[in-house]
Amino acid sequence: MNSQKLIISLLLQDMRHNQLILGLEKLGFVGFDYHTLQIFEIVAELMGLQPGTVKNIWSDIYIIYMEKVVQYDIEPLGKNLIPLAEECYEKLLANL
């Protein structure tokens, strides 16, 4: 697997996780701030960013895409999120 496919796969998994977390919060459950997978940091490193050097615009893009998942149905394996993960990757790449 090349690095682009790996990063997109990681973005997809983080999006699926965020669907779960945001859905549970919508149902009234709280305390999910502690249940991050820290994939953000892994993606940043894989894309060549050093810790502490991530630009605000880059992290804003990441967060915006993670929040967009609530607009998508939850599906097995999250296949419907693949185009969103690919789009996120392209935006992140353009803002390195």
Secondary structure, 3 states (H helix, E strand, C coil): CCHHHHHHHHHHHHHHHHHHHHHHHHCCCCCHHHCCCCHHHHHHHHCCCCCCCCCHHHHHHHHHHHHHHHHCCCCHHHHHHHHHHHHHHHHHHHCC
